[in-house]
Amino acid sequence: MAQHQTSRAIRARLGHPVIDADGHYIEFGPSILEFMRDTAGPRVADGFIELNDRIARSIRMTPVQRRDAGLAQEGFWITPTRNTYDRAAATLPRLLYERLDEFGLDFTVLYPSAGLLVPRIEDEEMRRATCRAFNSYLAAHFGEFADRMTPAAIIPMHTPEEAIEELEYAVHRLGLKVMMMGHPIRRPIPSVERKLPAAARYAVRIDAFGIDSVYDYDRVWARCIELRVSPSFHSGSRGFGFRASPSNFSYNHIGHFAAALEAICKALFLGGVTRRFPTLKFAFLEGGVAWACMLYSDLVGHWRKRNRKALEEVDPDNLDRTLMRELVEKYGGKELAVRYQGGAMKLEGFDTPRPPAEQELDDYAACRIERAEEIRELFASNFYFGCEADDPLNAWALNTRVNPFGVKLKTLLGSDIGHFDVVNMSEVLKEAYEQVDDGLLSGEDFRNFVFTNPVRFWGEGNPGFFHNTVVEDAAAKLLAPPTAAAGR
């Protein structure tokens, strides 16, 4: 049983590599700040310090003070400390590299910690300069360990132009191959800007790129294909809406990744992005997969009721008004009928006005769906979902008896090493494998989770992604066309 084995022992008896799709490094102040000052100037380094100091000041406030300021309780004590080697490994790439065999990991993709906030910087000049400096630091800091680990570049997404510029720099100049797209993006509300400019920074909406954006992000997705990179999102929603408790971090934290990721995934789907770019894959990390199972099912259910043909069932013009008046008089009484006929009451219930002629009534129009089964391909073929090892709902993604059309959603192992919920890095693979021992995952399911899916996510868009890595041969064999594989 997995609980009686080490992660190293489990890896030794697997017939395939293990790829961690979402580990975390913890930025080391002395090195990253010195690098920022040397490459981008003191203003950028000081801005990054201020970004983190702002959070520290909020943590030192009392709940009453945060409530008065409209601030949410930030995360405190969010890195492992009892195991000093683990804390150091999250900060020092050489030590992490040395310990990967202990963890049972062949290859790991690493995302930032404090750097998760960088693409949300509101000032455009500071945002772009900080992303550039951060990415340059990553290329220099992790380059010598590229055979077993690779960091994710930070891509600002406030406009397509800045996204494309940083994508090109990260790929062509820095040699980075994993892209973390900035999200969520706060946009001002035009009417508030016009009428109450002083309040404009507090009245915002969230841009999820796929629908209702003031910009056309198709240029970004097209450039991703040309650059052979697969966009990933590591987005959160702490501090927004219902996740803004001034006193309780867990209240704010539970579900916040899922909520933010559902928003971008739903927007990409309903915006027809997967229809227009059928080969482009997207990853949504650290939110688990349960939200995706619900979203997929809801998309199928809503299409059946809200596609253009189905809407004819609820078109107000269908109502026989004469018969309705007769029924009101017969069953509601004469007094009620008189009031109804006089227009004092509208007993058709929620009989809403017809939208303007220029508005598209079919919410799925951009997807060009004619059969519900098409949703399976447009959703399940393009989207991948990062799941932590101890999430008991990982198996839901593979439940073909529950998921519409017997689909299996594509999951990726996200170790989350470096953060508070992983107090022992060496137990991640063991925890993941417990679902096999418990009968929730088959051996093939587990192989897909930790190897097949990550290889296909990064390798199908970029066949050279795993070149010169320890998993190169296994990845090449998996990605080879069937005829080529058979001839080997």
C-alpha positions as CSV (number, residue, x, y, z in Angstrom):
1,M,0.0,0.0,0.0
2,A,1.1,3.5,-0.8
3,Q,1.0,4.6,2.9
4,H,3.8,2.0,3.6
5,Q,6.0,3.1,0.8
6,T,8.1,6.1,0.1
7,S,7.5,8.3,-3.0
8,R,10.9,7.1,-4.2
9,A,9.9,3.5,-4.0
10,I,6.6,4.1,-5.8
11,R,8.4,5.8,-8.6
12,A,10.9,3.0,-8.8
13,R,8.2,0.4,-9.6
14,L,6.2,2.6,-12.1
15,G,6.8,1.9,-15.7
16,H,6.7,5.6,-16.7
17,P,8.1,9.0,-15.6
18,V,6.3,11.3,-13.2
19,I,5.9,14.9,-14.3
20,D,4.9,17.6,-11.8
21,A,2.8,20.2,-13.7
22,D,2.6,22.8,-10.9
23,G,5.3,23.1,-8.3
24,H,6.3,26.4,-6.7
25,Y,9.5,28.2,-6.0
26,I,9.7,30.9,-3.3
27,E,11.4,34.0,-4.5
28,F,14.8,34.6,-2.7
29,G,15.0,38.3,-1.9
30,P,18.7,38.8,-2.0
31,S,19.1,37.3,-5.4
32,I,16.0,38.4,-7.3
33,L,16.1,41.9,-6.0
34,E,19.7,42.3,-6.9
35,F,19.0,40.9,-10.4
36,M,16.0,43.3,-10.8
37,R,18.1,46.3,-9.8
38,D,20.9,45.4,-12.2
39,T,18.7,44.6,-15.2
40,A,15.7,46.9,-14.8
41,G,16.7,49.6,-12.4
42,P,15.9,50.4,-8.7
43,R,12.4,51.6,-9.5
44,V,11.3,48.1,-10.6
45,A,13.0,46.4,-7.6
46,D,11.5,48.9,-5.2
47,G,8.1,48.4,-6.8
48,F,8.3,44.7,-6.3
49,I,9.3,45.2,-2.6
50,E,6.3,47.6,-2.2
51,L,4.0,45.0,-3.7
52,N,4.9,42.6,-1.0
53,D,5.2,45.2,1.8
54,R,1.6,46.2,1.1
55,I,0.5,42.6,1.9
56,A,2.6,42.6,5.0
57,R,1.1,45.8,6.2
58,S,-2.4,44.4,5.7
59,I,-1.5,41.3,7.7
60,R,-0.3,43.4,10.6
61,M,-3.7,45.2,10.7
62,T,-6.5,44.1,13.0
63,P,-9.7,42.6,11.5
64,V,-11.5,45.8,12.5
65,Q,-8.9,47.9,10.7
66,R,-9.1,45.7,7.6
67,R,-12.9,45.9,7.6
68,D,-12.7,49.7,7.8
69,A,-10.3,49.8,4.9
70,G,-12.3,47.2,2.9
71,L,-9.3,44.7,2.9
72,A,-9.5,40.9,3.0
73,Q,-7.4,38.8,5.3
74,E,-4.3,37.9,3.4
75,G,-2.4,34.6,3.7
76,F,0.0,34.4,6.6
77,W,2.4,31.6,7.5
78,I,2.0,30.2,4.0
79,T,5.3,28.4,3.6
80,P,6.5,25.2,5.2
81,T,8.9,25.8,8.1
82,R,9.2,22.6,10.3
83,N,11.2,20.9,7.6
84,T,14.0,23.3,6.9
85,Y,15.3,21.3,3.9
86,D,11.9,21.6,2.2
87,R,11.8,25.4,2.8
88,A,15.3,25.7,1.4
89,A,14.5,23.5,-1.6
90,A,11.6,25.8,-2.6
91,T,14.1,28.7,-2.6
92,L,17.3,27.1,-3.9
93,P,17.0,25.4,-7.3
94,R,20.2,23.4,-6.8
95,L,18.9,21.8,-3.7
96,L,15.5,21.1,-5.2
97,Y,17.2,19.5,-8.2
98,E,19.2,17.3,-5.9
99,R,16.1,16.1,-4.1
100,L,13.8,15.3,-7.0
101,D,14.6,11.6,-6.9
102,E,13.6,11.6,-3.2
103,F,10.3,13.1,-4.2
104,G,9.8,10.6,-7.0
105,L,9.6,13.3,-9.6
106,D,11.4,13.1,-12.9
107,F,10.5,16.6,-14.1
108,T,8.8,19.6,-12.6
109,V,7.3,22.8,-13.9
110,L,7.6,25.6,-11.4
111,Y,5.4,28.6,-10.9
112,P,6.1,31.7,-8.7
113,S,4.8,32.6,-5.3
114,A,5.1,36.4,-4.8
115,G,5.3,36.6,-8.6
116,L,1.7,35.5,-8.9
117,L,0.8,39.1,-8.2
118,V,3.1,40.7,-10.8
119,P,0.8,40.5,-13.8
120,R,-1.9,42.3,-11.8
121,I,0.2,45.5,-11.3
122,E,-2.1,48.3,-12.5
123,D,0.6,50.7,-13.7
124,E,1.5,49.6,-17.2
125,E,5.1,50.7,-17.2
126,M,5.8,49.0,-13.9
127,R,3.9,45.9,-14.8
128,R,5.7,45.3,-18.1
129,A,9.1,46.1,-16.7
130,T,8.6,43.8,-13.7
131,C,7.4,40.9,-15.8
132,R,10.4,41.4,-18.1
133,A,12.9,41.5,-15.2
134,F,11.2,38.5,-13.5
135,N,11.4,36.4,-16.6
136,S,15.0,37.3,-17.2
137,Y,15.8,36.3,-13.7
138,L,14.0,32.9,-14.2
139,A,16.0,32.2,-17.3
140,A,19.3,32.9,-15.6
141,H,18.4,31.3,-12.3
142,F,17.0,28.0,-13.5
143,G,18.8,27.5,-16.9
144,E,21.4,25.0,-15.7
145,F,18.7,22.7,-14.3
146,A,16.7,22.5,-17.5
147,D,16.9,18.7,-17.8
148,R,14.7,18.3,-14.8
149,M,12.9,21.6,-14.1
150,T,11.6,24.6,-16.0
151,P,10.0,27.8,-14.7
152,A,6.9,29.5,-16.1
153,A,7.3,32.9,-17.7
154,I,4.9,35.6,-16.4
155,I,2.9,37.1,-19.3
156,P,1.0,40.4,-18.7
157,M,-2.5,40.3,-20.4
158,H,-3.9,43.8,-20.0
159,T,-3.7,44.3,-23.7
160,P,-2.9,41.8,-26.6
161,E,0.1,43.9,-27.6
162,E,1.9,43.6,-24.2
163,A,1.1,39.9,-24.0
164,I,2.5,39.2,-27.5
165,E,5.6,41.3,-26.8
166,E,6.4,39.4,-23.7
167,L,5.6,36.0,-25.2
168,E,8.0,36.7,-28.0
169,Y,10.7,37.9,-25.7
170,A,10.3,35.0,-23.3
171,V,10.5,32.4,-26.1
172,H,13.0,34.0,-28.5
173,R,15.3,35.8,-26.2
174,L,15.1,33.9,-22.9
175,G,14.3,30.4,-24.2
176,L,11.4,29.9,-21.7
177,K,8.7,27.4,-22.8
178,V,6.0,27.5,-20.1
179,M,3.7,30.6,-20.1
180,M,1.6,31.8,-17.1
181,M,-1.0,34.2,-18.5
182,G,-2.0,37.1,-16.2
183,H,-5.6,36.9,-14.9
184,P,-7.8,38.3,-13.6
185,I,-7.7,41.7,-15.2
186,R,-9.7,44.6,-13.6
187,R,-11.3,46.9,-16.2
188,P,-12.8,50.3,-15.4
189,I,-16.6,50.8,-15.9
190,P,-16.9,53.6,-18.6
191,S,-20.0,55.2,-17.2
192,V,-18.4,55.5,-13.7
193,E,-15.3,57.0,-15.2
194,R,-17.4,59.6,-16.9
195,K,-19.7,60.5,-14.0
196,L,-17.6,59.7,-10.9
197,P,-13.9,59.7,-11.9
198,A,-12.7,59.7,-8.3
199,A,-14.6,56.4,-7.7
200,A,-13.5,54.7,-10.9
201,R,-10.7,52.7,-9.4
202,Y,-13.2,51.0,-7.0
203,A,-15.9,50.3,-9.7
204,V,-14.4,47.6,-11.9
205,R,-15.4,44.5,-13.8
206,I,-13.2,41.4,-14.5
207,D,-12.1,40.8,-18.0
208,A,-11.9,37.0,-18.8
209,F,-10.6,37.6,-22.4
210,G,-13.0,35.1,-24.1
211,I,-16.2,37.2,-24.2
212,D,-17.1,40.9,-23.7
213,S,-13.5,42.1,-23.8
214,V,-12.7,45.5,-25.2
215,Y,-9.7,43.8,-26.9
216,D,-9.5,41.0,-29.4
217,Y,-7.3,38.3,-27.8
218,D,-7.4,36.0,-30.8
219,R,-4.1,37.6,-31.8
220,V,-2.6,36.3,-28.6
221,W,-3.9,32.7,-29.1
222,A,-2.7,32.7,-32.7
223,R,0.7,33.9,-31.6
224,C,0.8,31.1,-28.9
225,I,0.4,28.5,-31.7
226,E,3.1,30.1,-33.8
227,L,5.5,30.2,-30.8
228,R,4.5,26.6,-29.9
229,V,3.5,27.5,-26.3
230,S,0.4,26.3,-24.4
231,P,-1.2,29.0,-22.2
232,S,-1.6,28.2,-18.5
233,F,-3.6,30.1,-15.9
234,H,-2.7,30.1,-12.2
235,S,-5.4,32.6,-11.2
236,G,-7.1,33.3,-7.9
237,S,-10.0,35.3,-6.6
238,R,-9.2,36.0,-3.0
239,G,-10.3,39.5,-2.0
240,F,-13.1,39.6,-4.6
241,G,-16.8,39.4,-3.9
242,F,-17.7,36.8,-1.4
243,R,-14.1,35.9,-0.7
244,A,-13.2,39.1,1.1
245,S,-13.4,38.3,4.8
246,P,-11.3,40.8,6.8
247,S,-10.6,38.1,9.5
248,N,-10.6,34.6,8.0
249,F,-8.0,33.5,5.5
250,S,-9.5,30.0,5.0
251,Y,-12.9,31.6,4.2
252,N,-11.2,33.6,1.5
253,H,-9.0,30.8,0.3
254,I,-11.4,27.9,-0.1
255,G,-12.6,27.7,-3.7
256,H,-10.9,30.9,-4.8
257,F,-8.8,29.2,-7.5
258,A,-11.7,27.2,-8.8
259,A,-13.9,30.4,-9.0
260,A,-11.2,32.4,-11.0
261,L,-10.4,29.4,-13.2
262,E,-14.0,28.6,-14.0
263,A,-14.5,32.2,-15.1
264,I,-11.6,32.2,-17.6
265,C,-12.4,28.6,-18.8
266,K,-16.1,29.4,-19.3
267,A,-15.2,32.6,-21.2
268,L,-12.8,30.9,-23.5
269,F,-15.4,28.2,-24.3
270,L,-18.4,30.4,-24.8
271,G,-16.3,32.9,-26.7
272,G,-15.6,30.2,-29.3
273,V,-11.8,30.1,-28.7
274,T,-11.6,26.3,-28.8
275,R,-13.7,26.3,-32.0
276,R,-11.4,28.8,-33.7
277,F,-8.2,27.4,-32.3
278,P,-8.8,23.6,-32.1
279,T,-5.1,22.7,-31.6
280,L,-4.4,25.1,-28.8
281,K,-4.5,23.7,-25.3
282,F,-5.1,25.6,-22.1
283,A,-4.2,24.5,-18.5
284,F,-6.0,25.8,-15.4
285,L,-3.9,25.1,-12.3
286,E,-4.4,24.5,-8.6
287,G,-8.2,24.7,-8.6
288,G,-8.7,20.9,-8.8
289,V,-11.1,19.4,-11.4
290,A,-14.4,19.2,-9.5
291,W,-15.3,22.7,-10.8
292,A,-14.5,21.7,-14.3
293,C,-16.8,18.6,-14.1
294,M,-19.7,20.9,-12.9
295,L,-18.9,23.5,-15.6
296,Y,-18.8,20.9,-18.4
297,S,-22.1,19.4,-17.2
298,D,-23.7,22.8,-16.9
299,L,-22.5,23.8,-20.4
300,V,-24.2,20.8,-21.8
301,G,-27.4,21.4,-19.8
302,H,-27.6,25.1,-20.7
303,W,-27.0,24.4,-24.4
304,R,-30.0,22.1,-24.5
305,K,-32.2,24.8,-23.0
306,R,-30.6,28.0,-24.4
307,N,-29.5,27.2,-27.9
308,R,-31.2,29.3,-30.6
309,K,-33.7,26.6,-31.5
310,A,-34.5,25.7,-27.9
311,L,-35.2,29.4,-27.2
312,E,-38.2,29.2,-29.4
313,E,-39.9,27.3,-26.6
314,V,-39.8,30.4,-24.3
315,D,-40.3,33.2,-26.9
316,P,-43.0,35.5,-25.4
317,D,-44.6,35.7,-28.9
318,N,-45.7,32.1,-28.4
319,L,-48.2,32.9,-25.7
320,D,-51.9,32.9,-26.7
321,R,-52.9,36.1,-25.0
322,T,-56.7,35.6,-25.7
323,L,-56.6,32.2,-24.1
324,M,-54.6,33.5,-21.2
325,R,-57.2,36.2,-20.5
326,E,-60.0,33.6,-20.6
327,L,-58.1,31.4,-18.2
328,V,-57.5,34.3,-15.8
329,E,-61.2,35.2,-15.8
330,K,-62.3,31.5,-15.3
331,Y,-59.8,30.5,-12.6
332,G,-58.7,33.8,-11.1
333,G,-62.0,35.6,-10.8
334,K,-63.7,38.5,-12.5
335,E,-62.0,41.2,-10.4
336,L,-58.5,39.8,-11.2
337,A,-59.4,39.5,-14.9
338,V,-60.5,43.1,-15.1
339,R,-57.3,44.3,-13.5
340,Y,-55.3,42.1,-15.8
341,Q,-57.2,43.3,-18.9
342,G,-56.6,46.9,-17.9
343,G,-52.9,46.3,-17.7
344,A,-52.6,46.7,-14.0
345,M,-51.2,43.2,-13.6
346,K,-49.0,41.1,-15.8
347,L,-49.8,37.5,-15.1
348,E,-47.6,36.1,-17.8
349,G,-45.1,36.2,-15.0
350,F,-41.5,36.9,-16.1
351,D,-42.5,37.9,-19.5
352,T,-39.4,40.1,-20.3
353,P,-38.9,42.5,-23.2
354,R,-37.3,41.3,-26.4
355,P,-33.5,42.2,-26.5
356,P,-32.4,44.6,-29.2
357,A,-32.2,43.3,-32.8
358,E,-28.4,43.6,-32.9
359,Q,-27.9,41.3,-29.9
360,E,-27.2,37.7,-30.6
361,L,-29.7,35.6,-28.6
362,D,-27.8,32.3,-28.8
363,D,-25.2,32.4,-26.0
364,Y,-23.4,29.5,-27.8
365,A,-23.2,31.2,-31.2
366,A,-19.5,31.6,-31.2
367,C,-19.1,27.8,-30.6
368,R,-21.2,26.9,-33.7
369,I,-22.7,23.9,-31.9
370,E,-25.3,21.8,-33.7
371,R,-25.3,18.8,-31.5
372,A,-24.7,18.6,-27.7
373,E,-22.0,16.0,-28.3
374,E,-19.8,18.7,-29.9
375,I,-19.4,20.3,-26.5
376,R,-17.4,17.2,-25.4
377,E,-14.8,17.8,-28.1
378,L,-14.6,21.6,-27.7
379,F,-14.2,21.3,-24.0
380,A,-12.5,18.0,-23.2
381,S,-10.0,18.1,-26.0
382,N,-8.5,21.5,-25.3
383,F,-8.6,22.0,-21.5
384,Y,-6.3,20.5,-18.8
385,F,-6.8,20.8,-15.1
386,G,-4.2,20.9,-12.4
387,C,-5.0,18.8,-9.3
388,E,-3.2,18.5,-6.1
389,A,-2.1,15.0,-4.9
390,D,-4.4,14.8,-1.9
391,D,-7.6,16.0,-3.6
392,P,-10.1,13.2,-3.2
393,L,-12.3,14.6,-6.1
394,N,-9.6,13.9,-8.7
395,A,-11.4,10.7,-9.6
396,W,-14.6,12.6,-10.6
397,A,-12.9,13.7,-13.8
398,L,-12.6,10.1,-14.9
399,N,-16.2,9.0,-13.9
400,T,-17.6,8.1,-17.3
401,R,-20.9,7.1,-15.8
402,V,-21.5,10.6,-14.4
403,N,-19.8,13.0,-16.9
404,P,-22.0,13.7,-20.0
405,F,-21.1,11.6,-23.0
406,G,-18.8,9.4,-20.9
407,V,-16.0,11.9,-21.0
408,K,-12.8,11.8,-19.1
409,L,-11.4,15.2,-18.3
410,K,-7.6,15.6,-18.5
411,T,-6.0,16.1,-15.1
412,L,-2.4,17.2,-14.4
413,L,-0.5,16.4,-11.2
414,G,0.2,19.7,-9.4
415,S,2.4,19.0,-6.4
416,D,2.2,22.6,-5.0
417,I,5.6,22.1,-3.3
418,G,6.8,25.2,-1.7
419,H,3.4,26.2,-0.2
420,F,1.7,25.7,3.1
421,D,-0.5,22.8,2.1
422,V,2.6,20.6,1.4
423,V,4.4,20.2,4.7
424,N,6.5,17.3,3.4
425,M,7.6,17.4,-0.2
426,S,8.7,13.8,-0.2
427,E,5.1,12.6,0.4
428,V,3.4,14.2,-2.6
429,L,3.7,11.2,-5.0
430,K,2.7,8.8,-2.2
431,E,-0.4,10.8,-1.5
432,A,-1.3,10.8,-5.2
433,Y,-0.8,7.1,-5.5
434,E,-3.2,6.4,-2.6
435,Q,-6.1,6.9,-4.9
436,V,-4.8,3.9,-6.9
437,D,-4.6,1.8,-3.7
438,D,-8.1,2.9,-2.7
439,G,-9.5,1.8,-6.1
440,L,-10.4,5.3,-7.2
441,L,-7.9,5.4,-10.0
442,S,-6.6,2.6,-12.2
443,G,-3.0,2.2,-13.1
444,E,-3.7,3.7,-16.5
445,D,-5.6,6.6,-15.0
446,F,-2.6,7.3,-12.8
447,R,-0.3,7.1,-15.7
448,N,-2.4,9.7,-17.6
449,F,-2.5,11.9,-14.5
450,V,1.3,12.1,-13.9
451,F,2.7,11.4,-17.4
452,T,0.5,11.1,-20.5
453,N,-1.5,14.3,-19.9
454,P,1.4,16.6,-19.1
455,V,3.4,15.3,-22.1
456,R,0.5,15.8,-24.4
457,F,-0.3,19.3,-23.0
458,W,3.1,20.7,-23.6
459,G,4.5,18.3,-26.2
460,E,1.7,18.2,-28.8
461,G,2.0,22.0,-29.3
462,N,5.8,21.9,-29.0
463,P,7.3,18.6,-30.0
464,G,10.7,19.9,-28.8
465,F,9.4,20.7,-25.3
466,F,11.1,17.7,-23.6
467,H,14.3,17.7,-25.7
468,N,17.4,17.4,-23.5
469,T,15.4,16.4,-20.5
470,V,15.4,13.2,-18.5
471,V,12.0,12.3,-19.9
472,E,12.9,13.0,-23.6
473,D,12.8,9.4,-24.8
474,A,9.6,8.5,-23.0
475,A,7.9,11.6,-24.2
476,A,9.1,11.1,-27.8
477,K,7.7,7.6,-27.8
478,L,4.3,8.8,-26.5
479,L,4.1,11.6,-29.0
480,A,5.3,9.6,-32.0
481,P,2.7,8.9,-34.7
482,P,1.2,5.4,-34.4
483,T,3.0,4.1,-37.4
484,A,6.4,5.5,-36.3
485,A,5.9,4.1,-32.8
486,A,5.1,0.7,-34.2
487,G,8.2,0.6,-36.4
488,R,10.6,1.2,-33.5
